[in-house]
Amino acid sequence: MTHLPVVSGKNCIRALERVGFGVIRQVGSHVVLRRPDPFCQVVVPDHRTLDRGTLRSILRSAGLTPEKLRELL
């Protein structure tokens, strides 16, 4: 099992933007990103550090692996 890196919400958003996601809207500290093809929508909290479970859920929804996330950071 690969360990997840410790990332902030802003860094996670930047990494997702590099693979085709765009910011749709922000409500409070939660940023909604969407990718048109294949369609996928994820919500990323804009916190200093993301909890492991939250980051794992974001990666699973976006179809990314921890290794790919490291490459994008």
C-alpha positions in Angstrom: 0.0 0.0 0.0 1.3 3.4 -1.0 1.3 6.2 1.6 -0.7 9.3 0.9 1.2 12.5 0.9 0.2 15.3 3.2 -1.3 18.1 1.1 -3.3 21.2 1.6 -6.6 21.9 -0.1 -5.0 24.4 -2.5 -2.3 22.0 -3.6 -4.9 19.3 -4.2 -7.0 21.7 -6.3 -3.9 22.6 -8.4 -3.1 19.0 -9.0 -6.7 18.3 -10.1 -6.6 21.3 -12.4 -3.5 19.7 -14.1 -5.6 16.6 -15.1 -8.5 18.6 -16.6 -10.6 19.6 -13.6 -11.9 23.2 -13.4 -13.3 25.2 -10.5 -17.1 25.5 -10.8 -17.9 27.3 -7.6 -16.9 27.7 -4.0 -19.3 27.7 -1.0 -17.5 28.7 2.2 -14.3 26.6 2.4 -15.5 23.9 0.0 -14.4 24.1 -3.7 -16.4 22.2 -6.3 -14.3 21.0 -9.3 -15.7 19.4 -12.5 -14.1 17.5 -15.4 -16.3 17.3 -18.6 -14.9 14.1 -20.2 -15.2 11.7 -18.6 -17.6 13.5 -16.4 -16.6 13.7 -12.8 -17.3 16.2 -10.0 -15.4 16.4 -6.7 -15.6 18.7 -3.6 -12.3 19.7 -2.0 -12.2 21.5 1.3 -9.8 24.4 1.3 -8.0 23.5 4.5 -4.4 23.7 5.5 -4.1 19.9 5.5 -6.5 17.3 4.2 -7.3 14.3 6.3 -6.2 11.0 4.9 -9.7 9.7 4.5 -10.8 12.9 2.7 -7.9 12.8 0.4 -8.4 9.1 -0.4 -12.1 9.8 -1.2 -11.2 12.7 -3.5 -8.6 10.5 -5.3 -11.0 7.6 -5.7 -13.7 9.9 -7.1 -11.3 11.5 -9.5 -9.8 8.2 -10.6 -6.3 9.0 -9.5 -3.7 7.0 -7.6 -1.5 8.3 -4.8 1.5 7.9 -7.2 -0.2 10.0 -9.8 -1.0 12.6 -7.2 2.7 12.8 -6.2 3.7 13.3 -9.9 1.1 16.2 -10.2 2.4 17.9 -7.0 
